[in-house]
Amino acid sequence: MLTLTPGEISPILRDYGILSPAAAQTELQRYDYESKGPDTREVRLILRVETGDGRSLVLRLKNEPEAPQKLMEAQSRFAALLREKGVETPRAYRAGEDYTRRYDLKGYPVVAALEDFVSGELTVVDLPEAEKTGALLAKMHNIAEAEDAHVDGPVLFDPLGRNDLFRFSLFTDLGDFLRETDAALYREILRRHDLLRERIRVLEQAPRYAVQGDISDCNLYRTGDGRLGVFDFNNCGDNGLFADAVMQAVFEARLMDYPEDLEDRENRILEAFLRGYDRERPFTPAERKLYPSLFGLISAFWLSDLKWDEDSLEARVKTGDREAAKARMEGILQNLTELPEMPV
């Protein structure tokens, strides 16, 4: 396990132009790669570092196959571009000409990146914050398109690939049981999926640009003057901008923390997010026409409904509960059939 003292961190800071030595550090994140075995050299260690002159910094140290230096450098450069163009993001520091640098620390080969620590992290998303978040995402998209910015990396929310919101393959993996439960219903779900999937294939032709990739309450912060900022570009990559907007909107509407007294929360948060986005980057008629099909697929094959919830479809299949599994299937078909228009 890689551990560092302030004295071992100070030379890294000097490479980034921070001459005041590290005085203290706390761990913000550490991945337990040691569970793979004591000889692993994989690292993800994120430290908050306090310096003798009162600075508060974030030092990211990584050795991960999916996060090579080239990708980390591109992510840092995109974050710096957004900051240059007026988006509130933490200041990233350079070591010479680059934002990243390789080190061998106690036998661990790592890539380092350094930025300012920011406070004011959001803990809940209400309607005003959702609208501000949508507007912030639109501003970032406008900059990425205008500057032809690209980061050659995967994203969490690609509707045409593997993503963290919905997955049709989880449904078909349960196909034997579901066909035996109601073959006609199963076939109709497949037919409707194929129809909507064909409609959204137009997204394959959409240009892809750099996106932050993970707009959420835990990656947003409020500045002292009330502006909304964003940090954590670990999932930054290239995506179609419309697809990113819709999937980020659904993500914020379903998977964040919200005020307890907010009624009809999901629909209202979704509408507020999309309204903020549309104000900064108006949706085109073609995008509005495409929205129902994309939203229907997301809702029908929502990962929590298929796998993670206690009463998920997978859980019902494992217990052999055909009645509950059929009810879940009927809900899936409803989501594939009753397609809501874009709510803004």
Secondary structure, 3 states (H helix, E strand, C coil): CCCCCHHHHHHHHHHCCCCCCEEEEEEEEECCHHHHCCCCCCEEEEEEEEECCCCEEEEEEEECCCCCHHHHHHHHHHHHHHHHCCCCCCCECCECCECEEEEEECCEEEEEEEEECCCCECCCCCHHHHHHHHHHHHHHHHHHHHCCCCCCCCCCCCCCCCCCCECHHHHHCCHHHHHHHCHHHHHHHHHHHHHHHHHHHHHHHCCEEEECCCCCHHHEEECCCCCEEECCCCCCEEEEHHHHHHHHHHHHHHCCCCCCCCCCHHHHHHHHHHHHHHHHCCCCHHHHHHHHHHHHHHHHCEHHHHHHCCCCHHHHHHCCCHHHHHHHHHHHHHHHHCCCCCCC
